[in-house]
Amino acid sequence: MTRQNYIFTSESVSEGHPDKVCDRISDAILDAFLSEEETARVACETFATSGLVVIGGEVGLSDQELLKNYMGRIGQIARDCIHDIGYEQEKFHWNTCHVLNFLHEQSAHIAQGVDRDGAGDQGIMFGFATNETDALMPAPIQYAHDILKRLAHARKSGAEPTLRPDAKSQVSLRYENCKPVEVTSVVLSTQHESEAQTSDDIRAIVEPYIREVLPADMLTENTEWWVNPTGTFVIGGPDGDAGLTGRKIIVDTYGGAAPHGGGAFSGKDPTKVDRSAAYAARYLAKNIVAAGLADKCTLQISYAIGVAKPLSIYVDTHGTGADAAAIEAAIPKVMDLTPRGIREHLGLNRPIYERTAAYGHFGRAPEADGGFSWERTDLVDALKTELR
């Protein structure tokens, strides 16, 4: 039987975390290629360390001359990302860091399967939704993201000039009857300007913003606060710790509250089912919960490289709703889960990915230009009809 009473914890990292700097650069490069051609192929990895950014992977455009021209833009794309994040440190500065570009043309052996509308790789992808928050996301990861987004806004607006880009948050929630009722602890480590600033000084800065985003009735006199618990955090970003694309897959998804297929998202065009099918799985799980068919839903899809049809669809409602087998039977009737079907249904062949690189790929509001289209709940009526 599922536990009813427990404490669960999730963490998030800011856009200035070294791994997220790399995710941002990889997705910005993807957006640049998709802006030119919706069938562009990109599998881009970024590595960052003190004073250095290294970019590699595979890309493809139908026009080879255009592809060569785009290769010359890669360095500036990386610098623009670093500048927007806010790095102007002596050992990691947007204008002085070295950027090395080792991108090359996509393998023809991979392309041959994708060109037939098959999946870009084998693998399993998971989606998840729960009605414990309005965004139908697990509360610990949603609140951890919200804290860092609020602090980033305060930093970038100039309201808090001594905060710096690198930060991590962690939220522990106590559940009763499977519902979050209390914040048992908040952990926040944020880079700051001066070694003279103490942990107490940083707490005085950040606590009001944290209280803005956490439900007031869930913060109690028993809530533990750990703000910069090691003390000074002046050296941050890739100067303090190397970064790499795709190392924050639990932060990107459900904070550990649901399974993950293992494939990272950032830097991959939507022919790669690691990304597009994970988005589709979230979309379906969210619509199942939004339709009232379950309070909680985990959904898995699997693929083989070069094969369009998914090999399996699995649904678990955790005993909170409609028969899972009936939902599994309904899913192919409301959405085409071939790679092409997913891309067309969710409008994924667009430059909408750079914005996903920090603060989670899920639990965000759908945007007018198609960003976060997988967060729509427009399958609710169709699912209800199939399950009558």
C-alpha positions as CSV (number, residue, x, y, z in Angstrom):
1,M,0.0,0.0,0.0
2,T,1.2,3.5,-0.8
3,R,2.5,5.4,2.2
4,Q,0.1,8.2,3.4
5,N,2.4,10.1,5.8
6,Y,6.0,10.9,5.0
7,I,8.5,13.7,4.3
8,F,9.7,14.2,0.7
9,T,12.5,16.5,-0.6
10,S,13.4,17.9,-4.0
11,E,16.1,20.3,-5.1
12,S,16.5,22.8,-7.9
13,V,19.4,24.8,-9.3
14,S,19.5,28.3,-10.8
15,E,20.2,29.3,-14.3
16,G,23.7,30.2,-13.2
17,H,24.5,26.7,-11.9
18,P,27.4,25.4,-14.1
19,D,25.3,22.5,-15.5
20,K,22.5,24.9,-16.3
21,V,24.8,27.3,-18.1
22,C,25.7,24.4,-20.4
23,D,22.0,23.4,-20.9
24,R,21.3,27.0,-21.8
25,I,24.0,27.2,-24.4
26,S,23.1,23.8,-25.9
27,D,19.4,24.8,-26.2
28,A,20.2,28.3,-27.6
29,I,22.2,26.6,-30.3
30,L,19.3,24.3,-31.0
31,D,16.9,27.3,-31.2
32,A,19.3,29.1,-33.7
33,F,19.2,26.1,-36.0
34,L,15.4,25.6,-35.7
35,S,15.0,29.3,-36.5
36,E,16.6,28.7,-39.8
37,E,15.0,25.4,-40.7
38,E,12.3,23.4,-38.8
39,T,13.9,20.1,-39.9
40,A,17.3,21.1,-38.5
41,R,19.1,18.3,-36.6
42,V,20.9,19.1,-33.4
43,A,22.5,17.0,-30.7
44,C,24.7,19.5,-28.9
45,E,26.7,19.1,-25.8
46,T,28.5,21.9,-23.8
47,F,31.2,21.7,-21.2
48,A,32.2,24.7,-19.1
49,T,35.0,25.4,-16.6
50,S,37.1,28.3,-15.5
51,G,37.5,30.6,-18.5
52,L,36.5,28.0,-21.0
53,V,33.4,26.7,-22.9
54,V,33.7,23.6,-25.1
55,I,30.8,22.7,-27.5
56,G,30.5,19.5,-29.4
57,G,28.1,17.2,-31.0
58,E,26.2,16.8,-34.3
59,V,24.1,19.2,-36.3
60,G,22.5,19.3,-39.7
61,L,20.9,21.7,-42.2
62,S,19.7,20.9,-45.7
63,D,21.9,23.7,-47.1
64,Q,25.6,22.9,-46.5
65,E,26.8,26.5,-47.1
66,L,24.2,27.8,-44.6
67,L,25.5,25.1,-42.2
68,K,29.0,26.5,-42.5
69,N,27.8,30.0,-41.9
70,Y,26.0,28.9,-38.7
71,M,29.1,27.3,-37.4
72,G,30.7,30.8,-37.3
73,R,27.9,32.0,-35.0
74,I,28.3,29.4,-32.2
75,G,30.8,31.4,-30.2
76,Q,28.6,34.5,-30.0
77,I,25.5,32.4,-29.1
78,A,27.4,31.0,-26.1
79,R,28.6,34.5,-25.0
80,D,25.1,35.9,-25.3
81,C,23.8,33.2,-23.0
82,I,26.5,33.8,-20.4
83,H,25.9,37.5,-20.6
84,D,22.2,37.2,-20.0
85,I,22.8,34.8,-17.1
86,G,25.0,37.5,-15.5
87,Y,28.6,36.2,-15.4
88,E,31.2,38.9,-15.4
89,Q,33.6,37.3,-13.0
90,E,37.4,37.5,-13.5
91,K,37.7,33.8,-14.3
92,F,34.4,33.4,-16.0
93,H,33.3,36.4,-18.0
94,W,31.0,36.4,-21.1
95,N,33.4,38.6,-23.0
96,T,36.7,37.0,-22.2
97,C,36.1,33.3,-21.8
98,H,37.4,31.0,-24.6
99,V,34.7,29.2,-26.7
100,L,35.8,26.2,-28.6
101,N,33.4,24.7,-31.2
102,F,33.7,21.1,-32.2
103,L,30.2,20.6,-33.7
104,H,30.1,18.5,-36.9
105,E,27.6,17.1,-39.3
106,Q,25.1,14.5,-38.0
107,S,25.9,10.8,-38.6
108,A,24.2,9.5,-41.8
109,H,23.6,6.2,-40.0
110,I,21.5,8.0,-37.4
111,A,19.8,10.2,-40.0
112,Q,18.6,7.3,-42.1
113,G,16.2,6.1,-39.5
114,V,15.0,9.5,-38.5
115,D,14.5,10.5,-42.1
116,R,11.9,7.7,-42.4
117,D,10.1,9.3,-39.4
118,G,11.4,6.7,-37.0
119,A,12.6,7.4,-33.5
120,G,16.0,9.0,-33.2
121,D,17.0,6.4,-30.6
122,Q,15.7,3.5,-28.5
123,G,14.7,4.2,-25.0
124,I,12.0,4.7,-22.3
125,M,10.4,8.0,-21.4
126,F,8.2,8.8,-18.4
127,G,5.6,11.4,-17.8
128,F,4.0,12.3,-14.4
129,A,1.3,14.5,-13.0
130,T,-0.3,15.0,-9.6
131,N,-3.1,17.2,-8.4
132,E,-1.2,18.4,-5.3
133,T,-0.4,21.8,-7.0
134,D,-2.3,23.9,-9.5
135,A,0.4,23.2,-12.1
136,L,-0.3,19.5,-11.5
137,M,3.3,19.0,-10.4
138,P,4.8,17.6,-7.2
139,A,5.0,20.4,-4.7
140,P,8.6,20.0,-3.5
141,I,10.1,20.5,-7.0
142,Q,7.6,23.2,-7.9
143,Y,8.4,25.3,-4.8
144,A,12.2,24.7,-5.2
145,H,12.0,26.1,-8.8
146,D,9.8,29.0,-7.7
147,I,12.3,30.1,-5.0
148,L,15.1,30.3,-7.5
149,K,13.1,32.1,-10.2
150,R,12.0,34.7,-7.6
151,L,15.6,35.3,-6.5
152,A,16.8,35.5,-10.1
153,H,14.3,38.2,-10.8
154,A,15.4,40.1,-7.8
155,R,19.0,39.8,-8.8
156,K,18.4,40.8,-12.5
157,S,16.1,43.6,-11.7
158,G,18.7,45.3,-9.5
159,A,16.7,44.9,-6.3
160,E,19.4,42.7,-4.8
161,P,22.7,43.7,-6.4
162,T,24.9,41.5,-4.1
163,L,23.4,38.2,-5.3
164,R,25.2,36.4,-8.0
165,P,24.0,33.8,-10.6
166,D,24.9,30.4,-9.0
167,A,22.4,29.0,-6.6
168,K,20.7,25.8,-5.3
169,S,17.5,25.4,-3.4
170,Q,16.0,22.4,-1.6
171,V,12.5,22.0,-0.1
172,S,11.3,19.2,2.3
173,L,7.6,18.8,2.7
174,R,5.7,16.7,5.2
175,Y,2.7,14.9,3.7
176,E,-0.4,13.7,5.5
177,N,-2.8,11.5,3.6
178,C,-0.6,12.0,0.6
179,K,-1.1,15.8,0.6
180,P,1.6,18.3,1.5
181,V,0.8,20.1,4.7
182,E,4.1,21.6,6.1
183,V,7.5,22.7,5.0
184,T,9.9,20.9,7.3
185,S,13.1,22.5,5.9
186,V,14.3,25.0,3.4
187,V,17.9,24.9,2.1
188,L,19.2,27.8,0.0
189,S,22.8,28.3,-1.1
190,T,23.4,31.3,-3.3
191,Q,26.5,32.9,-4.6
192,H,27.1,36.4,-3.4
193,E,29.3,39.4,-3.8
194,S,31.6,39.7,-0.8
195,E,33.4,37.5,1.6
196,A,32.3,39.9,4.3
197,Q,28.7,38.8,3.9
198,T,27.8,36.1,6.5
199,S,25.2,33.4,6.2
200,D,22.9,35.6,8.4
201,D,23.4,38.5,6.0
202,I,22.3,36.3,3.1
203,R,19.4,34.9,5.0
204,A,18.2,38.5,5.6
205,I,18.3,39.1,1.9
206,V,16.6,35.9,0.6
207,E,14.1,35.0,3.3
208,P,11.5,37.6,2.3
209,Y,11.5,36.3,-1.3
210,I,11.3,32.7,-0.2
211,R,8.3,33.5,2.0
212,E,6.6,35.2,-1.0
213,V,6.6,31.9,-2.9
214,L,6.0,29.3,-0.2
215,P,2.4,28.9,1.2
216,A,2.3,30.9,4.4
217,D,0.3,28.2,6.2
218,M,3.0,25.6,5.4
219,L,5.8,27.5,7.0
220,T,5.7,26.9,10.8
221,E,7.9,27.6,13.8
222,N,9.3,24.1,13.3
223,T,10.5,24.8,9.8
224,E,14.3,24.6,9.6
225,W,16.1,27.2,7.6
226,W,19.6,26.5,6.2
227,V,20.9,29.5,4.2
228,N,24.5,29.3,2.9
229,P,25.2,26.7,5.6
230,T,28.9,26.4,4.7
231,G,29.4,30.2,5.0
232,T,31.1,32.1,2.1
233,F,30.0,31.4,-1.4
234,V,31.7,34.0,-3.6
235,I,33.4,31.7,-6.1
236,G,30.7,30.2,-8.2
237,G,29.6,29.1,-11.6
238,P,32.0,27.2,-13.9
239,D,34.9,28.8,-12.1
240,G,33.9,27.0,-8.9
241,D,32.7,23.8,-10.4
242,A,32.7,22.4,-14.0
243,G,29.4,22.2,-15.8
244,L,28.1,19.8,-18.5
245,T,24.9,19.5,-20.5
246,G,22.3,17.0,-19.2
247,R,23.5,16.5,-15.7
248,K,20.4,17.8,-14.0
249,I,17.7,15.5,-15.3
250,I,15.9,15.1,-12.0
251,V,15.8,18.9,-11.6
252,D,14.5,19.1,-15.2
253,T,11.6,16.7,-14.5
254,Y,9.8,15.8,-11.3
255,G,12.4,16.2,-8.5
256,G,12.6,12.5,-7.9
257,A,8.9,12.1,-7.3
258,A,8.5,10.0,-10.5
259,P,10.8,7.7,-12.6
260,H,13.1,9.1,-15.3
261,G,14.0,7.3,-18.5
262,G,17.6,8.4,-18.3
263,G,17.9,10.6,-21.4
264,A,18.6,14.3,-21.0
265,F,16.7,16.9,-22.9
266,S,18.8,20.0,-23.6
267,G,20.6,20.4,-26.9
268,K,18.4,17.7,-28.6
269,D,16.1,18.5,-31.5
270,P,12.6,17.0,-31.3
271,T,13.3,14.0,-33.5
272,K,15.1,12.7,-30.4
273,V,12.4,10.9,-28.4
274,D,14.4,11.4,-25.2
275,R,13.0,14.9,-25.4
276,S,9.8,14.9,-27.5
277,A,8.3,11.7,-26.1
278,A,9.1,12.8,-22.5
279,Y,7.2,15.9,-23.3
280,A,4.3,13.9,-24.8
281,A,4.3,11.6,-21.7
282,R,4.0,14.6,-19.4
283,Y,1.3,16.1,-21.7
284,L,-0.8,12.9,-21.5
285,A,-0.3,12.4,-17.7
286,K,-1.3,16.0,-17.1
287,N,-4.4,15.7,-19.2
288,I,-5.3,12.5,-17.4
289,V,-5.1,14.2,-14.0
290,A,-6.8,17.4,-15.3
291,A,-9.7,15.3,-16.6
292,G,-10.2,13.9,-13.1
293,L,-9.4,10.4,-14.2
294,A,-6.8,10.1,-11.5
295,D,-5.2,12.2,-8.7
296,K,-1.8,11.0,-9.7
297,C,-0.5,9.4,-12.9
298,T,2.7,7.9,-14.1
299,L,3.0,7.1,-17.8
300,Q,5.8,5.3,-19.7
301,I,6.4,5.1,-23.5
302,S,9.1,3.1,-25.2
303,Y,10.7,3.2,-28.7
304,A,13.2,1.5,-31.0
305,I,15.6,3.5,-33.2
306,G,14.3,4.0,-36.7
307,V,10.8,2.6,-35.7
308,A,7.9,5.1,-35.7
309,K,5.3,3.2,-33.6
310,P,5.9,3.1,-29.8
311,L,6.6,-0.3,-28.6
312,S,4.6,0.0,-25.4
313,I,2.4,2.4,-23.4
314,Y,2.1,1.9,-19.6
315,V,-0.1,3.8,-17.2
316,D,-0.2,3.7,-13.4
317,T,-2.8,5.8,-11.6
318,H,-1.4,4.7,-8.2
319,G,-4.9,3.5,-7.1
320,T,-6.3,7.0,-7.4
321,G,-8.6,6.8,-10.4
322,A,-9.9,5.1,-13.5
323,D,-8.7,1.7,-14.7
324,A,-5.2,2.1,-16.0
325,A,-5.7,-0.5,-18.8
326,A,-8.7,1.5,-20.1
327,I,-6.6,4.7,-20.1
328,E,-3.8,2.9,-21.9
329,A,-6.3,1.8,-24.6
330,A,-7.6,5.3,-25.0
331,I,-4.3,7.1,-25.4
332,P,-3.6,6.0,-29.0
333,K,-7.1,7.1,-29.9
334,V,-6.5,10.7,-28.8
335,M,-2.8,11.2,-29.8
336,D,-0.5,9.9,-32.5
337,L,2.6,8.9,-30.5
338,T,4.9,8.4,-33.5
339,P,7.8,10.9,-33.4
340,R,6.3,12.8,-36.3
341,G,2.8,12.7,-34.6
342,I,4.3,14.1,-31.4
343,R,6.1,16.9,-33.2
344,E,3.1,18.0,-35.1
345,H,0.6,17.7,-32.2
346,L,2.7,19.7,-29.9
347,G,4.3,22.0,-32.5
348,L,7.8,21.1,-31.5
349,N,9.7,22.1,-34.7
350,R,10.1,25.7,-33.4
351,P,12.8,27.6,-31.5
352,I,11.1,27.2,-28.1
353,Y,13.8,25.4,-26.2
354,E,16.3,27.9,-24.7
355,R,13.6,29.0,-22.1
356,T,13.3,25.4,-20.9
357,A,16.9,25.2,-19.8
358,A,16.4,26.4,-16.2
359,Y,13.6,26.0,-13.6
360,G,12.2,22.8,-15.0
361,H,10.7,21.7,-18.3
362,F,7.4,20.9,-16.7
363,G,4.9,22.8,-14.6
364,R,5.2,26.0,-16.7
365,A,2.4,27.9,-18.3
366,P,1.8,27.3,-22.1
367,E,3.0,30.3,-24.1
368,A,1.4,32.0,-27.1
369,D,4.3,31.2,-29.5
370,G,4.0,27.4,-28.7
371,G,6.5,27.3,-25.8
372,F,5.6,24.7,-23.2
373,S,2.8,23.4,-25.5
374,W,3.1,20.1,-23.6
375,E,1.6,21.8,-20.6
376,R,-1.8,22.4,-22.3
377,T,-4.8,20.5,-21.1
378,D,-6.7,20.3,-24.4
379,L,-7.1,16.5,-24.4
380,V,-9.4,16.5,-21.4
381,D,-12.6,16.2,-23.3
382,A,-11.3,13.6,-25.7
383,L,-10.0,11.4,-22.9
384,K,-13.3,11.6,-21.0
385,T,-15.2,10.7,-24.2
386,E,-13.0,7.6,-24.8
387,L,-13.5,6.5,-21.2
388,R,-17.3,6.8,-20.9
